[in-house]
Each structure stands twice: as structure tokens, then as C-alpha cells.
């Protein structure tokens, strides 16, 4: 018997997780669903809710905070494309192993927030984790804000841009990676832009 590869396994979890999250949203927000159908949907979920928790984030403390760069949803839609808005402002997740920066390992440069261009990570913070998303063992001081995310009955730590509150992903500790912090900032590529010059914060350095 041949077991699926790790990447296919993660993609499967991602698919089930997003399907679960959509069903939960549908069952909560659509009052036209017949009671019997609603019961069937909710009854079928106990075996897989944790899958949704691995790949999505519901309303969190970050949405209740104010940030230096604040815009309405309509204003964000004018500067973000549809997928950027879904992830940065609605806390979505891109499919694993598909992101632009998943296998991107420059020797120098800086990753900035795709929403507000605030510097977040240096190139030398990035490491190979094999998780399917860009991984960083640390961020620039004060660039990332952490919040406890208790959605789906599971406690995780969400990370957002400290300047605009844009959703980046989650941070995980104690996984045993040989890095200085033993942390993994699991970040959506779509939440980022890369500049090959570290003075990108001053408006220099074209995004790659």
C-alpha cells in the first residue's frame, strides 16, 4: 500500500478544513436552511472541526483593536485584490505549497505587509520547514502582533501586521526546528511582498 505524500496529505486537510468552515458559516448565517438540514450539517461536523482550525481564523481580538493605518473594508478593497482582501482582511488561508514565497530563499532583503508595506521579516529570518507556507523563526522588532485564537475549540496564536492589522497567519512554538527561537511563523505568501533592499520601509526597493 502506498501512503500519500506529505504535501498531498496537507492539501487534503486544507480542502476539508475550508469546506468545514464554509458549512459552519452557512449554518450560522443562513436562516433559510431547514431545521432538519441544519441539524444534519452540525451533527456531521464533530469529527472534522479541527481540520478547519488548522487553516482558518474566525473573528479575533485583532478585529477589535485599532492600528496606526486604519481603513474601512471599502477602502481596503480599492488597494487590495480579491484574494489579498480575503486573506488579509477576512483572515483566509491560501492553499499549501502554492504560495509565491513558499520556496523563496533570498540571501538578503525584507518581506513587507502586502496591505500597508510595513517591514515584517528579514530574508535571514526565513527557513525551510516543509509545511507548505513561508516559515520564519522571528520577525522585525514590534512588526508583528500576536493574539490568542480560540476558534474551533483549539487554542492557537494568530499573527497580524502591527501597522494595519492585516492577517498574516499563525505562530507555533516548540516544534523542534533547529532555529534560534524554536518558533515557526507560518505566513500566507499573499500577505507579503518582498523587497531586495532592506530600506524598503523608506519607499525604496521594488517589490519582487
C-alpha positions in Angstrom: 0.0 0.0 0.0 1.4 3.4 -1.0 0.8 6.2 1.5 0.1 9.7 0.2 2.9 12.2 0.2 3.1 14.8 2.9 2.2 17.6 0.5 -0.9 15.7 -0.7 -1.9 15.0 2.9 -1.7 18.7 3.8 -3.7 19.7 0.7 -6.4 17.2 1.7 -6.6 18.6 5.2 -6.8 22.1 3.8 -9.7 21.2 1.5 -11.6 19.5 4.3 -10.9 22.4 6.6 -12.1 25.1 4.3 -15.2 23.0 3.4 -16.0 22.6 7.1 -15.5 26.4 7.7 -17.9 27.2 4.8 -20.5 24.8 6.2 -20.3 26.3 9.6 -20.6 29.8 8.3 -23.6 28.7 6.2 -25.3 27.0 9.0 -24.9 30.1 11.3 -25.7 32.8 8.8 -28.4 31.4 6.6 -31.7 31.3 8.5 -33.4 29.8 5.4 -31.8 26.5 5.9 -34.4 24.0 7.0 -34.0 22.9 10.7 -33.5 19.2 9.7 -30.8 20.1 7.2 -29.2 22.4 9.7 -29.1 19.6 12.2 -27.6 17.2 9.7 -24.8 19.7 8.9 -24.0 20.4 12.5 -24.2 16.7 13.5 -21.7 15.8 10.8 -19.1 18.2 12.0 -17.8 16.9 15.3 -15.4 14.5 13.6 -13.7 17.2 11.5 -13.9 20.7 13.1 -10.2 20.6 14.0 -9.4 20.5 10.3 -10.9 23.9 9.8 -9.0 25.2 12.8 -5.7 24.3 11.2 -6.2 26.5 8.2 -8.6 29.3 9.0 -9.3 32.0 11.6 -12.6 33.4 12.7 -13.3 36.8 14.3 -10.4 37.5 16.7 -9.1 40.2 19.1 -7.2 41.8 16.2 -10.5 43.0 14.6 -11.4 44.8 17.8 -8.2 46.7 18.1 -7.1 49.9 16.4 -4.0 50.1 14.3 -1.9 53.1 13.0 -3.1 52.5 9.4 -6.9 52.1 9.6 -9.2 51.8 6.6 -12.8 50.7 6.1 -13.5 47.5 4.1 -14.4 49.5 1.1 -11.2 51.5 1.3 -9.1 48.2 1.6 -10.9 46.8 -1.5 -9.6 49.7 -3.5 -5.9 48.8 -2.7 -6.1 45.0 -2.4 -7.1 42.4 -5.0 -9.8 39.9 -4.2 -7.5 37.2 -2.8 -5.4 39.7 -0.8 -8.6 41.1 0.8 -9.9 37.5 1.6 -6.7 36.7 3.5 -5.5 40.0 4.9 -8.9 41.4 6.0 -11.1 38.3 6.2 -8.4 36.0 7.7 -8.5 33.4 5.0 -5.7 31.0 4.1 -4.0 30.2 0.8 -3.7 26.6 -0.3 -0.5 24.9 0.9 2.5 24.6 -1.4 1.1 27.2 -3.8 2.3 30.5 -2.4 4.8 32.7 -4.3 7.3 32.7 -1.3 6.9 29.2 -0.1 10.2 28.1 -1.7 11.7 31.6 -1.9 15.1 31.8 -0.1 16.9 35.1 -0.9 20.2 35.9 0.9 19.1 39.4 1.7 16.1 41.7 1.6 12.9 42.3 3.5 9.4 41.0 3.4 6.7 43.6 4.0 3.0 43.6 4.5 1.1 43.4 1.2 -1.5 45.7 2.6 0.5 48.6 4.0 4.1 47.9 3.1 5.3 47.8 6.7 8.5 45.7 7.1 7.8 42.4 8.8 10.6 39.9 8.2 14.2 39.9 7.0 15.3 37.4 4.5 17.6 35.7 7.0 14.6 35.0 9.3 13.2 32.6 6.7 13.9 28.8 6.9 12.8 25.6 5.2 10.0 24.0 7.3 8.3 21.9 4.6 4.9 23.0 6.0 3.6 24.4 2.7 3.7 28.1 3.7 6.6 30.5 4.1 8.1 30.0 7.6 10.1 32.5 9.7 11.7 31.9 13.0 11.4 35.6 14.1 10.1 39.0 12.9 11.5 42.5 13.0 11.0 44.1 16.5 7.4 45.2 17.0 6.4 44.4 13.4 4.0 41.6 14.3 1.3 41.5 16.9 0.1 38.2 18.5 -3.4 37.3 19.6 -4.8 34.1 21.1 -7.1 32.5 18.6 -9.6 30.0 20.3 -11.8 29.3 17.3 -13.0 25.8 16.6 -12.2 24.7 20.1 -8.5 24.9 19.7 -6.0 27.5 21.0 -3.5 28.9 18.6 -1.6 32.2 18.3 -2.7 34.4 15.4 -0.2 36.9 14.0 -1.1 40.2 12.3 0.7 43.2 11.0 1.2 45.7 13.8 0.7 48.6 11.5 -2.6 47.7 9.7 -3.9 44.6 11.5 -3.7 42.5 8.3 -3.8 38.8 9.0 -0.5 37.0 8.3 -1.0 33.5 9.7 -0.2 31.8 13.0 2.9 31.2 15.1 3.8 27.8 16.5 6.3 27.0 19.3 8.3 24.0 20.3 8.2 22.1 17.1 11.9 21.2 17.3 13.2 23.1 14.3 16.9 24.0 14.6 16.4 27.7 14.7 17.4 30.3 17.3 13.8 30.7 18.7 12.2 27.3 18.0 9.3 29.2 16.6 7.6 29.0 13.2 5.7 32.0 11.9 3.5 30.3 9.3 2.6 33.1 6.9 0.5 33.4 3.8 2.6 34.4 0.8 -0.4 36.6 -0.3 0.0 38.6 2.9 3.6 39.6 1.9 5.7 41.5 -0.6 9.4 41.0 -1.0 11.9 43.8 -1.5 15.6 43.0 -2.2 16.7 46.2 -0.4 16.2 46.4 3.4 15.4 50.1 3.2 12.0 49.2 1.6 10.3 50.8 4.6 11.5 54.2 3.3 9.8 53.6 0.0 12.9 52.2 -1.8 13.4 48.7 -3.2 11.0 47.4 -5.8 8.7 44.6 -4.6 9.5 41.3 -6.3 
